[in-house]
Amino acid sequence: QLQLVESGGGLVQSGGSLSLSCTASGFSLNEYAIGWFRQAPGQQREGISCISSSGGSTDYADSGKGRFSIFSDFGKNTIHLRMNNLKPEDTGVYYCAAHRYYGGVFSEYSCRPPAEYDQWGQGTQVTVSS
């Protein structure tokens, strides 16, 4: 059974930081690319960041560029998203998602639209107060 589980969400004041984790079970991350998305009530899901199966290529949406960082812990089959200097507009449910990807370590990877991801976690709530 393929499964992704997010953790690390919570309530934080504006300017604070949170670290989210996405742990995979039932498959190995070395055959997938992982994306982080967020969704506010009544709004479409938007991409935040992504990382290739090799861990050697990352990409960021403008919304988090310079504040967020994505990195892999392949030994724990986990992808982390570190979010610094959080803003109220960062509030939403954060999801990780996976799609099969076989690019090599030198392949450049760009984030894909939500529809191209095959597996999704249940989400973790991030609330940033002003």
N, C-alpha and C positions, 0 to 999 in steps of 0.2 A: 504494500500500500504506500503510494507516494504521499508524502506529507511535509508541509512546511509549517513551522510554528514560530510566531513572532513573540518577543518579550522585550521589556524595558520601558514601555510607555508609562506615562504618569502625568502629574500636574507639575508644572515648572513656571517660575516667573519669567517675564520678559528679560532677555539677556542671559538666561541660564542655559544649561547644557543637559542633554540626554544622550545615552547610548542605547541603540536598539540592536537586538540580535535576531537573526533568522536561522533557525536550525533545521536541517533537512534530515528526513528519515526515509528509508525505502529506496533511496538512490544516492549516488555519489555526485557531489558538486563538480567534479572534474569533467563531467559530460554535459554540464548546463551552464548557462549564464543566469545571473540573478539580478532582478531589478527591485528597487524600492519605489513604492507609490504611496500616495496619500489621497484621501477623499474626505471632504467636508460634507455635512448633510445637504442634500439637494444639489450637489455639484458633481461634476464628472471627476473620475479618477485621473490624477495627473502623475506623471513620472517625476521622480526625484533624483535617482542615481542608479547606476548599474555597474556590474563587473563581469568580466568574461570568465569562462570556465578555467582558464589558466591562472587567473588572478593578475595577469600582467597588463590588462587594459581596463580602464575605468572611464566613466562618463558622468557628467553632472548636468542637471537642468539649471537654467539661470537662477531659479529661485533659491537654490542652495549653494551655488558656486561660491567658493571662498569661505563658507561656513560649515559645510557638511563634508564628511569624508567616509568613503566606503573601503572596507578591507576584509580580507579572508582569513579564516582560521581553518584550513583544510583538515587538520588533525581532529577537529571537533565537528567537521562538516557544517560550519557556521559562517555566516556573513554578518558583519557588523556595520552599522551606520552610526557614526558619531556626529551629533548635531550640536553646534556651538552657536552662541549669540541668537538664541531662539526668539522669534517674534510672534505676536498673536496670530498673524496670518499663517503661521506654520501649524496651527491647530487642525486636527483631523485624525481620522483612523489611518494608521500606517500599515501597509501590506508589503510583504515580500512575495515575489513570484519568480518562476523559473521557466526557461525553455531550453530545449536541446541546442547545444552549440559545440562545435568541434574545431573551432579556430585554434591555431597554434599560439605559442607564447609571444610571437611577434605580430600577431594579427591585431589590427585596430578594431575595437568594438564600440559601437554606438548604441544607445538605449533604443529599445523597440517600443511601439505602441502597446497598450495593455492587451489588445486582442491577440497579439502574437505570443503571449505567455500561456503556458499549458497548465501550470500548477500554481495555486495561490494559498497563502496562509489565511488564518481567520481574522487577522488584524489586531493591532494594539493601539489603544487610544492615547494620543498625545494632546494635552491641553496646555496652552501657553497663556497665562494671565498677564494683563497689563498693569 
